[in-house]
Each structure stands twice: as structure tokens, then as C-alpha cells.
């Protein structure tokens, strides 16, 4: 943002993606509405979370700050209105609904994309003044099971470790965690630690990039995690490696856990058989854990997103408590969060079953919060968790819902039922920065600030509070989420929402954490509760608890005291159970869903950056070669994936990195990018009974070929939505100067013609056409004033050309004669250049260039980087490069042996 002299100032802020909480240094220009925004982004070297590094997503933030697709004005039923009219209607409808149907007839569904100040206001409004517990967060989908496990074991939702523990550990166990893709900056730190001798074990049914470079990969069967960790604990007990002195002084429940373990056969052979791994691999895990007391168990979605998620978390915590591997440098169980402010939401009571400040609904906690807020109607009981909330909307129990900064019509399991719920709900409010699948159901749309305009705080996975600062002024009429909610609260007649700034909200929040605390709650921001506005503006990253002298706390439980009534941790017995839904003849495979390296959530931000769309440009499904052969599925072919809930179509990736009998699909694609490729419509809403977290890692499924009869693509400068009333597989892939729309169908020539007419309606200018009726092929290009406007290719029997060269033509101010000829011929001039799949999104290095460097002798990721540039910016692609090097070496060794 420019200062008064016109100089572009650098602003220190925080990345809006994963829970690592990286510091970002941004220099912004072009901030006026209607002008091109420009943002130069780099990692903040002063931020302790990332020390100047950014992953591919963070590095591409500058490409995501444009105003395309933004909500910029409030609207009611599609009619633009003033803020006063919009917030008055929301206040009235919520007030009237409560008067007629009670406090629990309304709900908020919020997001880890909110700032802590936003979260605090939302919780205060719903739980404090509306008086219902019906506020839940999309963090329910990723971290709720870890929260519940922490509360049972430690007495509160407390993450004991810090990132320095990852540096100091001698063994890191990745439990259901592909850190190389989901938390790449932490993985770079772990790569450095591995180089000095740190050991890595990966527990994951897929051989991910994290698993590829590990010392040991345990490709366990779905839902066998508890069995594995219980077996480890039993084995450590047999070997006499429990820290019984620590347990006697600081831990309850070990005898009950031992009794539970004794009910199952804990022999290595039995555990290995149940987990679907070899005895040799299981014993190697046992030996590594036994030999390295400085162990960090880094667990994430693969552990949490399960109908047994809490049990999995407790099984991990039990091992660490029993061995005393907690509260020590390089030694702790570490739940790593998925969103930038999932932790801030957990702190402020964003979950339906908690109150702010790590307080619950026990009478003394509830009364304490009510006194602080001056809100006698503060909710007395937990509200509905995410999946239950939308079921209540669908059944009519909830009659008004406000969705903030999230896209449940895509992200929740059984997403089709969520859409039915929103369609039927009498009053839906959505506050967001962009149009989404969910805004389509909103009666009222409220334009919120986006990342680059927000100002407040976030808390990362190691409890570190960082400032997020605005890089641009608010565009159009967009407002901060906290201010929108405060206006509605005042419109409902509530006092206590008249804050002049976000700094004043933060001070109130900090005072609540200290209120009647006296050391009883570790979440304590006493040292931040009296910050002056200038101090808040200049706030540097700090880890809570924050003492009165303003100093933070990197590591918890150093003294062996926990937040339980007696100060002792609790080991909780857990028994292994089978999956909630078993595979069957109809659905013989297990579908696992998750994230990919360069995309984020439902692509509302990353989908704006073409470079981030090249590594995995469209929905895919991974399948083992033997499963693919049995089903008649070819690599790269469109494939139908079906469950009892529905069907999706994605490109097949046939790979032995996928466990036999399993399928994997990413969760990112939406109606705007690939309406046929959405994965969460397929997922059953099976929940952990304690945490309410859905099961995203195992749904019985089947896969079979799509068998299209024709296919094609349409390149244009404009974004085109999937045509309605045509049974097509449709995908949109952003390019630098155009939008690529891929499609395929199973109809005849009339279907092709119908699509062509819809796509080309209104196109004018010079037209180039080639048609081969026998092959069902057609090529068309439209040129205006010498510039390429659109290109359409369709074929029933032939092959389609590479898209890259055609997309590059849209960047030309004037087409050359050679380019015009190429359009007619349908292939690029000269020898075709195939870059292969994108490997390095930052520097646009394809697999062909990496392969060539390896063939020329580059034997390390650093050597490949020196030759091609790949992996030299953010490093997110380094694990993939290492895998390509290993594959080339293996092939060479085989060829040598055969010779």
C-alpha cells in the first residue's frame, strides 16, 4: 500500500492458507476499484514460523488478489441494496424467527478463514446474546477429533509442542499426514533435520511424497490406526520402556489402558495382520520408536477425519504419556491444523460444544462467561455440530442460517443433501468475499473483506498469534466480518457490540481469557489485555500463554502439570473398531479424499492463479494397477467413481502408490471448475460419536470407465459455466491469458452440435474452420482485430492436440501468419513441445525438463534445481523431484541387471 509520498510500503502479514502460519511480506499497488491490483509477495524472514520461506500457494498470492468474482455490494434476492437495508433485514428475520420458534431455530456456520476477532464476535452474538449453542465451524471437518482427544487427556484443547520440537526430534511419525503437500514449509524444516540424521515414519494408506522419502512407510488398511498405536504401546510395555516414574507422578489411567490392551491379541503377527502390513515393517516401527526417546508424532487429517478420530488421537496421546514423551524438547504429540486460524476459532469458542476461552458448558464456566459479557441468556448447552446442523436445516428445525467465509455446499460430506437443506431453508444469509456454490442459495449476500484487505489476528498450529494486516483498502462496499456481525447484533437490539476497531475486540477477548482465571486455564492472554492501539498495530508473533510481563510460552506441560482438576494427564482406554461402512460386492473399494499440493479448499483463491492449476489441472482418481486392470480402466481415461451417495467423473491415475483396494480423490473442485468432479457428494455423513467429525477417509465405492463417445475443448478469454441440460463431463482450467474448458460426452453428433451452438453463440469476427465428418472432428477459431478470441476443438474418433501452444496464442497482440496456419492445421508449428505434467508451479518447470536433467546426470534435488530452476523457490516440489530421481535410478538398475 502506498504511503503519502507514493512509495510502495512493505506490509508484514500472515499467509491465509494452512495452519503453519507463515509470515508474508507484501508490497501492494493498483488498489483502486476498477484498476489492476498488483502485489509483490515474499516470505517474511523475521517470522519464526517460516523464516522467509513460502510454499507454492503462498508464493502465488499476488495472482489471487484481483476482483474477479468478488462480492462487492450487499444484495437481497439478487437486488442490490444498502448495508443498512441488508443488515436490518438479517436482524429482523433472525429476531422474528427466534420469537416464533425459539433460540435454537437459528444457526451460524463459520470458518477457519475468519480472523480471531471475527470469531469472537460471532461466538459472543450467538452463544451470548441470541442464547443458542448453534454456532459451529468448518474446523469441525478437520480438527474436532484432536480437540476432543486433547480435552480428555489434558483437560483442555492444548497443543503441547512448538515447531522447534520438529527440528530437535530424532524421530518424527507422520500419522495420516502428507506434510510435503499440506504443510510444505514445515516439511522443508523436517528435510533439513532428516539430513542430519532424523528418522521419518509415515503412516498412510497411500505412498505420498512424504512417504516416498521416509525411512519407513506403513501403508495400513483403512481404520486400523488404533490397532497400530495400541500394539506399539503394548510392545513398549513388554520391553519395559514405559516411563513409569513419569506416569506415577503425572498420569492417571494406565491400569485401565493396560486392561483394555489385554483384551486383544497384541502379538506382532496379529497386529500386522489387522493393519494389513508385514510383520517386518511393524517391528521396524516398534524398534524405531523404542530407540528414539525424542519423538514427535505429527498427526493430522488422516487421523482426525474418521468415525474413530477421537480414539485415534487418544491412542497416540496414550503412547506419549506412557513414555513421558511430552513437555520436552523434541518430544511431543503434535496435532497440526489445516486452516490459518483453526486454532483461533477453537480458542474463541467457534465450535458448538465450547465457550470462549477454553471454557465449556459446565455451570461455573457458563456463568463466568455470562458475567463477563453481561449476557444473562448465554447458552446453557452445546449446539449442533456441522453435519447435524445442516441435517436440522433440512428437517426444518433450523429456519435461519448464516454461513460465513466457507462453502458447505461443496465441503461437507453428502454435499447433495446440504444443497437440499439450503434450498429448503426459509432464510439463508451468506457473508463471503466471492461467489461460491453456497452463495447460490443465499437470500441475502453480504460482501466481506478478502485476505488482502483483512486486519486482525490469527493463531497457528503452535499456538503462535500473528497479525494479519491489510494490503489493500476495502473494494466496493466490502466490510470486515466482525463489523457486519456487530451491525446485525445492534440491529437485534443487543448492547456490547459497539467496538470502534478490531484492536478493541482483541483487548476484550484477551481480558476474557484472564477473567477469573488465576492459573486455572492455560489459555491466558493477560500480557496482551491492555494493549494500546499502537501496540496492537505493531504486534509481533507470540505464543500463548502470554504472561503478565508480555512473554510467550513455546512449550506446554514442561512441569508435568495439566489442566485437569488434579493436574494429572489422563490415559484413556480405546479399542479398535472396523469401518462404519464395510465394502461390499456393490461397492468393493475404499474411497479416501484429501488435499493436493497447489490447491486450497474449494479453489476460491488458488483457482485464480493459473500456475497453481498446472500440477493437477483437473479432478483425478488414483487407483492401483491391479484394480484398474480388473475394472478396465486406463491411465488418463475418464473414470466414474460411485458410492451409495452419488457419482463423480475424474481422470484415472493408475499408480502403485495407491493401496490395493483403495481409491483417492481430491476434494477441491466445485461447480465453477468441474461440476462432475466433486468428491464430497460421494461421502457418507458418518461421524465420530464424540467429536462429530465426519469420515472422509473411507467410503465404500466402485470405479469403472466413463466410456465417452466424443470429447473436446474450448479456449476463450471469458469464463464459461457448464451448459445446463447437457449430460457432459465439464472442467475449467485457468491459463495465463485464457480459460480452457475441457468436455466429454456419451451422446451422438446432435449432442456435439448442441454444445457447439451454445459455446459459439455471439462470437463474431474472422472464423477459421476445418471439419472431418467421418472422424466427427471439427476445429474452429475466431479472430478479431488480429487477436485470437476463441478456439473450439471437438472429435469423436481422433486425437486432440496439446493445449499449451493454443493457450499461449491468446497472449499475442497480433497472430502471425504461422500461427494462423497452425490453427487451421490443428497442431503447433515446428516440432511439438511437450513439457509434460507441471512439477514446479513457481518457475513453470515441467516433468520433461526434470527428466532431461536427471538423464544428464543430476542425481539430487539440488542438482536438478541448478539445471532447471525447479525446487529453488519454495521447495514444495522437491519431494516429487526426489521421487523422479529414485524412479530413474531404479529403472537404470533394472536395465543394467537385464543386460
C-alpha positions, -999 to 999 in steps of 0.1 A, spaced: 0 0 0 14 34 -9 22 60 17 16 97 12 48 101 -9 37 75 -34 63 50 -22 50 14 -21 54 2 15 60 -34 26 34 -47 49 41 -77 72 11 -100 73 2 -137 76 -5 -163 49 -42 -173 45 -36 -210 38 -26 -238 61 -20 -239 99 18 -233 96 10 -196 98 38 -183 76 47 -146 77 43 -128 44 59 -95 33 37 -78 7 41 -47 -13 8 -37 -30 -1 -13 -57 -31 -5 -80 -55 -6 -52 -84 14 -67 -116 -4 -77 -115 -9 -115 -77 -8 -116 -54 -37 -118 -42 -47 -83 -5 -56 -81 10 -74 -52 47 -85 -48 49 -113 -23 78 -128 -4 83 -147 28 89 -126 60 124 -136 72 115 -122 106 86 -145 112 96 -175 133 71 -199 116 87 -198 81 118 -177 84 113 -162 50 101 -193 31 67 -196 13 52 -226 -4 38 -226 -40 4 -213 -28 19 -186 -7 43 -176 -34 13 -172 -58 -7 -149 -35 -1 -120 -58 -21 -137 -86 -51 -141 -63 -59 -105 -52 -78 -94 -83 -115 -85 -81 -129 -111 -105 -157 -130 -89 -158 -107 -59 -190 -98 -40 -188 -60 -38 -224 -50 -28 -250 -63 -4 -280 -79 -21 -314 -93 -12 -328 -119 -35 -305 -107 -62 -314 -70 -58 -286 -46 -48 -293 -28 -15 -276 -6 10 -258 -20 40 -285 -5 63 -313 -24 44 -293 -56 43 -283 -58 80 -318 -46 91 -334 -74 72 -310 -100 87 -316 -87 122 -353 -87 117 -356 -122 102 -333 -137 129 -352 -118 157 -386 -129 143 -375 -165 138 -364 -166 174 -396 -151 186 -417 -177 168 -396 -208 170 -371 -203 198 -334 -196 201 -323 -229 186 -342 -222 154 -312 -201 141 -276 -210 135 -242 -197 123 -218 -218 103 -184 -202 104 -148 -208 92 -111 -210 99 -107 -183 73 -122 -158 98 -98 -138 120 -98 -143 157 -117 -110 162 -144 -121 138 -147 -155 156 -150 -138 189 -178 -115 178 -197 -144 161 -195 -165 193 -205 -136 215 -235 -129 194 -248 -164 190 -239 -180 223 -240 -149 245 -269 -128 233 -290 -149 210 -285 -176 236 -281 -207 215 -251 -230 211 -258 -233 173 -226 -219 160 -201 -243 145 -171 -240 123 -157 -258 92 -128 -267 115 -152 -294 127 -143 -311 94 -106 -312 102 -96 -308 138 -125 -316 160 -113 -351 169 -79 -338 180 -97 -312 202 -118 -339 219 -87 -361 224 -68 -332 239 -96 -324 263 -99 -359 275 -62 -364 280 -50 -329 290 -82 -313 304 -83 -287 276 -76 -283 239 -39 -278 243 -13 -285 217 19 -290 237 46 -286 212 63 -260 190 80 -260 157 114 -262 173 104 -296 185 103 -307 149 139 -295 145 151 -312 176 133 -346 173 153 -377 164 122 -394 151 91 -379 135 60 -401 129 36 -386 103 3 -401 113 -22 -396 84 -2 -366 73 12 -358 38 33 -328 51 52 -325 18 19 -313 2 -2 -300 31 24 -282 52 54 -278 28 72 -251 48 73 -273 79 84 -302 57 114 -282 45 125 -279 81 120 -316 85 140 -323 54 169 -303 69 165 -323 102 165 -356 82 197 -346 65 214 -346 100 200 -380 108 164 -375 119 143 -406 111 109 -404 95 80 -429 97 48 -423 76 15 -440 85 -7 -436 54 -25 -460 31 -10 -440 1 26 -437 -8 26 -400 -8 56 -376 -14 61 -376 24 61 -414 25 84 -416 -6 113 -402 12 107 -417 47 128 -443 64 96 -465 69 62 -463 53 33 -482 69 6 -485 43 -20 -496 68 -55 -507 60 -84 -482 64 -93 -476 101 -65 -497 116 -47 -468 133 -59 -476 168 -48 -511 164 -14 -500 153 -8 -475 182 -23 -499 208 1 -525 195 30 -501 198 20 -493 234 17 -529 243 51 -537 228 68 -508 246 53 -521 278 66 -556 271 101 -542 265 100 -523 298 102 -489 280 74 -471 297 84 -442 319 66 -454 349 82 -428 372 67 -400 350 34 -419 349 33 -423 387 39 -386 392 18 -371 364 -6 -395 347 -38 -414 356 -54 -443 339 -25 -465 329 -40 -496 345 -73 -492 327 -54 -489 294 -34 -520 302 -65 -539 309 -81 -528 276 -49 -538 257 -50 -572 272 -84 -579 256 -68 -580 222 -40 -602 209 -11 -578 208 14 -601 192 33 -586 162 17 -612 139 -18 -603 150 -13 -565 148 4 -567 115 -24 -589 100 -51 -565 112 -32 -535 99 -25 -551 65 13 -546 68 42 -570 71 55 -582 105 89 -569 95 76 -534 89 57 -534 121 87 -545 141 108 -518 124 83 -492 136 85 -506 171 123 -506 171 125 -470 158 101 -457 184 119 -476 211 153 -463 201 144 -426 198 130 -411 230 130 -377 213 99 -384 192 73 -361 177 41 -377 164 27 -353 139 -9 -362 133 -35 -346 110 -64 -353 87 -58 -390 82 -62 -395 119 -89 -369 126 -113 -373 96 -127 -406 109 -156 -420 127 -129 -432 151 -110 -399 151 -110 -393 188 -99 -429 195 -70 -425 171 -59 -393 188 -62 -408 222 -42 -439 211 -13 -415 200 -15 -395 232 -15 -426 254 18 -437 239 34 -403 245 20 -401 281 31 -436 290 66 -430 277 69 -395 291 75 -381 256 57 -348 262 67 -314 275 104 -319 265 124 -305 236 119 -327 205 93 -349 222 55 -344 220 23 -354 202 16 -326 178 -18 -321 161 -11 -300 131 -41 -278 119 -53 -274 84 -65 -238 83 -48 -205 91 -70 -197 120 -85 -231 131 -67 -225 164 -81 -190 168 -116 -204 163 -110 -232 188 -98 -206 214 -128 -182 210 -155 -209 212 -162 -213 175 -172 -249 180 -207 -257 190 -196 -276 221 -173 -250 237 -175 -215 250 -148 -188 245 -115 -190 264 -114 -228 265 -144 -229 288 -172 -254 284 -209 -255 294 -203 -265 330 -225 -241 351 -195 -223 366 -179 -217 331 -212 -207 316 -219 -183 344 -184 -168 342 -187 -160 305 -222 -146 310 -210 -123 338 -181 -111 316 -204 -104 286 -232 -91 307 -254 -116 288 -277 -135 312 -292 -155 283 -258 -171 275 -264 -206 261 -266 -233 287 -259 -263 265 -239 -272 234 -254 -266 200 -255 -287 168 -222 -297 152 -217 -291 115 -233 -321 99 -261 -323 125 -267 -285 119 -274 -290 82 -295 -320 89 -315 -298 112 -318 -272 84 -330 -299 61 -356 -312 85 -369 -277 92 -357 -275 128 -334 -246 119 -352 -220 99 -325 -193 95 -288 -199 90 -259 -175 84 -229 -190 66 -196 -171 69 -165 -174 48 -170 -211 39 -186 -232 12 -205 -261 28 -224 -269 -5 -190 -284 -16 -170 -292 15 -194 -311 38 -200 -348 33 -231 -358 14 -230 -324 -1 -261 -330 -22 -281 -332 10 -266 -299 22 -277 -283 -10 -312 -296 -5 -312 -282 31 -301 -247 19 -327 -248 -9 -355 -255 16 -343 -232 43 -367 -202 48 -338 -177 53 -301 -181 43 -275 -154 47 -240 -158 33 -212 -134 40 -182 -140 18 -157 -123 -4 -166 -142 -36 -195 -161 -53 -194 -198 -44 -216 -228 -47 -232 -218 -14 -240 -182 -23 -263 -196 -50 -287 -205 -21 -285 -172 -2 -315 -149 2 -290 -122 15 -254 -119 3 -231 -97 23 -197 -87 8 -169 -94 32 -132 -85 30 -108 -109 14 -74 -119 28 -55 -90 13 -79 -65 30 -83 -80 64 -68 -67 96 -67 -87 128 -50 -117 143 -47 -155 137 -33 -183 157 -12 -210 141 -6 -247 149 20 -240 176 -3 -215 194 15 -185 179 -6 -154 175 3 -133 144 -11 -102 130 -28 -101 96 -26 -67 81 -44 -51 51 -25 -47 19 -54 -30 0 -83 -8 10 -117 -24 10 -131 -27 -25 -166 -17 -33 -188 -19 -2 -170 -49 13 -167 -48 51 -149 -67 78 -168 -98 91 -167 -85 127 -183 -52 117 -211 -70 97 -220 -91 127 -218 -61 151 -242 -42 129 -266 -71 129 -263 -75 167 -271 -39 173 -300 -42 148 -313 -70 170 -312 -47 200 -281 -61 217 -256 -40 237 -219 -47 239 -212 -47 201 -201 -11 196 -163 -16 192 -145 12 173 -119 -12 159 -106 -47 158 -80 -38 183 -107 -31 209 -122 -65 201 -88 -82 207 -84 -65 240 -118 -76 252 -110 -112 240 -77 -111 259 -94 -99 290 -119 -127 288 -91 -153 288 -77 -137 320 -111 -132 337 -113 -152 369 -85 -174 356 -60 -174 384 -39 -201 367 -69 -225 361 -68 -221 323 -36 -223 303 -52 -202 275 -43 -168 291 -35 -136 272 -30 -115 303 0 -98 289 -19 -86 258 -51 -75 275 -41 -38 279 -25 -32 245 -27 3 232 -38 7 196 -2 14 185 10 -18 203 -17 -38 186 -7 -23 152 30 -32 158 23 -66 175 49 -93 167 42 -131 167 39 -145 202 28 -179 216 2 -183 243 0 -185 273 12 -148 274 24 -139 309 18 -105 326 53 -94 315 43 -100 279 64 -131 273 50 -161 255 53 -198 261 68 -221 234 62 -255 251 34 -267 275 35 -293 303 72 -288 310 64 -291 347 43 -322 342 11 -303 352 -20 -305 331 -53 -286 330 -73 -313 348 -88 -308 383 -59 -328 399 -32 -315 375 -26 -350 361 -30 -362 325 -54 -390 317 -47 -421 296 -80 -432 281 -86 -468 270 -95 -472 233 -104 -503 214 -100 -508 176 -132 -510 156 -139 -517 120 -151 -490 95 -185 -476 99 -195 -488 64 -180 -520 51 -171 -526 15 -195 -549 -4 -200 -565 -38 -217 -534 -50 -190 -510 -36 -159 -532 -32 -133 -504 -28 -125 -478 -1 -126 -441 -12 -102 -417 5 -104 -380 -1 -79 -352 7 -59 -322 -5 -33 -317 -32 -2 -297 -33 -11 -265 -51 -49 -261 -44 -67 -249 -13 -102 -258 -1 -127 -251 -28 -104 -231 -50 -120 -197 -45 -85 -182 -41 -60 -207 -56 -82 -212 -87 -74 -176 -96 -37 -184 -101 -31 -203 -134 3 -216 -122 -14 -234 -93 -37 -252 -117 -10 -269 -137 3 -296 -114 -31 -312 -111 -52 -293 -137 -85 -313 -132 -101 -339 -109 -84 -372 -107 -88 -406 -90 -58 -427 -80 -62 -464 -84 -38 -493 -81 -28 -510 -114 -43 -543 -105 -76 -527 -96 -75 -506 -128 -69 -537 -149 -98 -556 -133 -121 -527 -139 -109 -520 -175 -97 -485 -165 -68 -470 -185 -44 -444 -171 -55 -409 -181 -90 -420 -191 -122 -405 -177 -135 -428 -148 -167 -430 -130 -165 -432 -92 -197 -442 -75 -208 -446 -39 -242 -451 -23 -245 -413 -23 -238 -405 -59 -213 -405 -88 -183 -383 -99 -162 -385 -130 -124 -379 -129 -92 -387 -148 -77 -420 -137 -42 -420 -123 -31 -456 -123 -3 -459 -98 11 -484 -73 14 -455 -48 -23 -462 -41 -30 -491 -18 -47 -521 -35 -84 -519 -30 -83 -481 -24 -92 -450 -43 -81 -414 -37 -98 -383 -49 -90 -346 -41 -118 -325 -26 -112 -291 -42 -133 -289 -73 -166 -271 -75 -194 -262 -99 -173 -234 -112 -144 -257 -122 -156 -293 -125 -193 -299 -116 -189 -336 -124 -157 -340 -104 -168 -330 -69 -158 -357 -43 -177 -348 -12 -211 -355 -28 -200 -392 -26 -191 -392 11 -215 -407 37 -221 -385 68 -206 -410 92 -194 -391 123 -172 -397 153 -197 -400 182 -177 -377 204 -163 -351 181 -189 -351 154 -161 -350 128 -170 -367 95 -154 -397 80 -137 -385 48 -111 -413 46 -132 -444 40 -164 -446 20 -173 -479 1 -170 -471 -36 -166 -486 -71 -148 -474 -102 -154 -481 -138 -147 -464 -172 -167 -435 -183 -165 -445 -220 -171 -412 -237 -181 -412 -273 -167 -377 -281 -146 -351 -264 -132 -316 -270 -121 -283 -255 -130 -246 -258 -104 -219 -252 -117 -184 -247 -109 -152 -229 -140 -155 -208 -151 -180 -181 -179 -202 -193 -201 -221 -169 -210 -257 -177 -240 -256 -200 -272 -266 -183 -293 -296 -195 -265 -313 -213 -251 -345 -199 -214 -336 -201 -182 -340 -181 -171 -304 -179 -138 -290 -165 -125 -254 -165 -87 -249 -162 -74 -213 -159 -45 -204 -182 -23 -172 -182 -43 -154 -209 -74 -176 -214 -97 -201 -199 -95 -237 -210 -128 -257 -209 -125 -294 -214 -156 -316 -220 -167 -351 -229 -200 -367 -236 -216 -401 -243 -241 -389 -269 -241 -386 -306 -234 -358 -332 -266 -339 -321 -251 -336 -286 -218 -322 -301 -238 -298 -322 -259 -286 -293 -228 -278 -273 -211 -260 -302 -241 -238 -307 -242 -228 -271 -205 -221 -268 -202 -201 -301 -234 -181 -298 -225 -144 -300 -189 -149 -313 -181 -127 -342 -151 -118 -363 -129 -137 -388 -135 -175 -385 -112 -204 -394 -130 -238 -397 -119 -273 -405 -143 -303 -403 -138 -340 -409 -173 -355 -407 -160 -391 -409 -140 -387 -377 -166 -365 -361 -139 -338 -358 -142 -300 -360 -118 -272 -354 -128 -236 -353 -110 -203 -343 -124 -168 -340 -101 -138 -346 -109 -101 -340 -86 -73 -349 -58 -98 -353 -62 -112 -318 -74 -147 -310 -108 -147 -293 -118 -183 -290 -108 -218 -302 -131 -249 -303 -119 -285 -310 -142 -315 -310 -136 -351 -320 -154 -384 -319 -126 -406 -331 -95 -386 -334 -69 -372 -310 -69 -337 -296 -37 -316 -298 -18 -302 -269 -34 -272 -253 -4 -252 -242 5 -238 -276 -30 -227 -282 -33 -211 -248 -1 -192 -255 -16 -177 -287 -41 -157 -265 -12 -137 -251 -2 -124 -286 -14 -89 -295 -14 -100 -332 -14 -135 -346 14 -143 -370 7 -160 -404 24 -191 -390 0 -191 -360 -30 -187 -383 -18 -217 -404 -13 -237 -372 -49 -230 -361 -62 -244 -394 -39 -275 -394 -46 -281 -357 -11 -286 -345 17 -263 -333 43 -250 -359 75 -270 -359 82 -299 -337 57 -302 -309 70 -292 -275 57 -313 -247 66 -300 -212 49 -329 -195 29 -325 -163 39 -295 -143 64 -302 -115 74 -268 -103 45 -244 -102 66 -214 -91 90 -215 -121 68 -234 -146 92 -264 -150 76 -295 -164 84 -331 -160 102 -334 -193 127 -308 -183 133 -326 -149 136 -359 -166 162 -345 -191 182 -331 -162 182 -364 -144 192 -382 -176 221 -357 -179 234 -367 -145 215 -346 -119 213 -371 -90 199 -348 -63 171 -323 -60 197 -296 -57 214 -307 -89 180 -307 -107 174 -272 -93 207 -260 -106 199 -273 -141 162 -263 -144 154 -240 -115 128 -265 -102 125 -266 -65 147 -235 -59 119 -211 -49 95 -226 -24 107 -262 -25 72 -277 -25 82 -298 -55 114 -312 -41 98 -344 -28 84 -350 -63 118 -344 -79 134 -368 -54 108 -394 -63 116 -389 -100 153 -393 -94 147 -425 -74 124 -439 -102 150 -431 -128 177 -448 -108 155 -479 -103 148 -481 -140 185 -478 -148 194 -505 -123 168 -528 -138 180 -522 -173 216 -529 -162 205 -561 -145 185 -572 -176 216 -565 -198 
